[in-house]
Structure formats: structure tokens, C-alpha cells
Amino acid sequence: MQEKIAKTRTFRKFFEKEQISTATLHDLIDLARLGGSARNGQPWQYMLVNTPELCEKVFPHLGWAGYLSDWKGPEPGERPSAYVLCFLNKKWMKGPETEAQFDLGIATQNLLLGAMELRIGGCRIGAFSPKLADLFQMPDHLQLSLVVALGRPRETVIIEESQDEDDIRYWRDEHGVHHVPKRSLENCMVDLKERKG
Ligand SMILES: Cc1cc2nc3c(=O)[nH]c(=O)nc-3n(C[C@H](O)[C@H](O)[C@H](O)COP(=O)(O)O)c2cc1C
């Protein structure tokens, strides 16, 4: 499990020509829908985008790798070949939106873990323009909350232990390898003394 989780990184460059079938995307959504959900509300719905025409319309609305300020995102030919648009169905919400957002984190992690097993990589994109939703006839009860970009990875991504707890910015080296600093296990632990009396 450690190896699977370590391998399931965020990828932002892909072999765009390698399409992902609708059946495969359905299999991945099937994993997303089985995740834990506060109050078992399961308020998420997913739309698949895997035609080159629609992918081309979605792409300009996405924000890529904020820390890589001199990189504008993947070039033509290395862009995602599919997207999963994640919509919050407000009619199905049973509690506050924060709870629903936790559920989406779990759901998309299931999806990305399953995708990696098929050698498909992905990137969750929260930084999308509100204009993305304008591409579609949106009913009032649906709210676009996250985009998962998918494709056959075309870059090497490695995780490493962060050296500076105040600097967790990912970076690319001169060979184009993408480095993701992760806080050490020690730094992730907190040990509070018990309050007396
Ligand atoms: C909720 C969420 C939103 C994210 N939004 C974006 C985004 O808008 N653009 C982007 O390039 N990466 C985005 N990412 C990817 C993160 O930058 C990435 O997870 C982080 O750099 C750690 O890399 P790792 O996923 O390989 O561990 C998002 C990740 C999450 C979980």
C-alpha cells in the first residue's frame, strides 16, 4: 500500500494522443463513489470529458502549478486526454459544505489510486475559472467544485522529505523532474501534554 500511495502523484504532463475510454473512466468513477461520506450523503456527481474537442474547450479554464511561476501549463501534445468534472449536488447535501468537500477528497483519492493502477496519472484542479461552468447548461442545484485532469503521464514526479518546514513548494530540476517535498513523519506528529486538574 505504501508503494501505491507513493506512486500516486500529481502529474501535469501527459501523452495527449493516448485517449482514455469512457468505460475506463466509468470504472474510475465507480471507485470514487464507494468512498466514505459524512452522514452517507454522497452528494457528488461526475461528468466525463474525453473527446479531443471538449478537452480543448475545458483546458483554457484551468490553472496549473501555481508554484512554477515560469511554467504556463502543459503544451499542446502533453495536455490531459480526459477530465472528470466534479459537481456538488446541493439537493443531496446533508450537512455543511465542508463535510461534502472532505467526501470529495476521499472520492478523488480513490479515483487517482485506481487510475495509477492502470498507469493513468492525474491532477486535481481547484484553480479553474468560473467560466468553465458556462460551457454547460448548469442546473441551479449543481456546483462545479473540482476538475480531475487525467492522462498517460509524461513526466517524472518524485517525493522527497522537506528540508525546511516553512517551504513546501514543489519544483522542477534541470532535467524536468518534478520534486514534491513532503513533511517528515516526525514533523507530522504532535504530542500534547495532558491538561491537569
Ligand atoms: C484539492 C486540491 C486542489 C488542487 N488544485 C490544483 C490546481 O488548481 N492546479 C494544480 O496544478 N495542482 C493542483 N493540485 C495538486 C497539488 O498541487 C498537489 O497535490 C501537490 O503539489 C502535492 O503533490 P502530490 O499530489 O504529488 O503529492 C490540487 C490538489 C488538491 C488536493
The ligand as a Tripos MOL2 file, in Angstrom:
@<TRIPOS>MOLECULE
LIG
   31    33     1     0     0
SMALL
NO_CHARGES

@<TRIPOS>ATOM
      1 C1         -7.9290   19.9380   -3.5230 C.3       1 LIG1
      2 C2         -6.7360   20.0740   -4.4340 C.ar      1 LIG1
      3 C3         -6.7020   21.0920   -5.3740 C.ar      1 LIG1
      4 C4         -5.6180   21.2140   -6.2490 C.ar      1 LIG1
      5 N1         -5.6250   22.1860   -7.2010 N.ar      1 LIG1
      6 C5         -4.6010   22.2550   -8.0860 C.ar      1 LIG1
      7 C6         -4.6480   23.2200   -9.1310 C.ar      1 LIG1
      8 O1         -5.5770   24.0210   -9.2470 O.2       1 LIG1
      9 N2         -3.6200   23.2170  -10.0310 N.ar      1 LIG1
     10 C7         -2.5740   22.3380   -9.9560 C.ar      1 LIG1
     11 O2         -1.6850   22.3670  -10.8070 O.2       1 LIG1
     12 N3         -2.4980   21.4180   -8.9410 N.ar      1 LIG1
     13 C8         -3.4960   21.3610   -8.0300 C.ar      1 LIG1
     14 N4         -3.4670   20.4180   -7.0390 N.ar      1 LIG1
     15 C9         -2.3400   19.4730   -6.9660 C.3       1 LIG1
     16 C10        -1.3930   19.8180   -5.7970 C.3       1 LIG1
     17 O3         -0.5850   20.9020   -6.1710 O.3       1 LIG1
     18 C11        -0.5550   18.5680   -5.4570 C.3       1 LIG1
     19 O4         -1.4080   17.6290   -4.8460 O.3       1 LIG1
     20 C12         0.6110   18.9120   -4.5350 C.3       1 LIG1
     21 O5          1.5640   19.6730   -5.2190 O.3       1 LIG1
     22 C13         1.2850   17.6720   -3.9710 C.3       1 LIG1
     23 O6          1.7090   16.8370   -4.9950 O.3       1 LIG1
     24 P1          1.2740   15.3080   -4.9640 P.3       1 LIG1
     25 O7         -0.2100   15.2750   -5.2800 O.co2     1 LIG1
     26 O8          2.0970   14.6210   -5.9950 O.co2     1 LIG1
     27 O9          1.5240   14.8050   -3.5780 O.co2     1 LIG1
     28 C14        -4.5390   20.2890   -6.1600 C.ar      1 LIG1
     29 C15        -4.5770   19.2820   -5.2010 C.ar      1 LIG1
     30 C16        -5.6620   19.1450   -4.3580 C.ar      1 LIG1
     31 C17        -5.6790   18.0160   -3.3520 C.3       1 LIG1
@<TRIPOS>BOND
     1     1     2 1
     2     2     3 ar
     3     2    30 ar
     4     3     4 ar
     5     4     5 ar
     6     4    28 ar
     7     5     6 ar
     8     6     7 ar
     9     6    13 1
    10     7     8 2
    11     7     9 ar
    12     9    10 ar
    13    10    11 2
    14    10    12 ar
    15    12    13 ar
    16    13    14 ar
    17    14    15 1
    18    14    28 ar
    19    15    16 1
    20    16    17 1
    21    16    18 1
    22    18    19 1
    23    18    20 1
    24    20    21 1
    25    20    22 1
    26    22    23 1
    27    23    24 1
    28    24    25 2
    29    24    26 1
    30    24    27 1
    31    28    29 ar
    32    29    30 ar
    33    30    31 1
@<TRIPOS>SUBSTRUCTURE
     1 LIG1         1 GROUP 0 **** ****
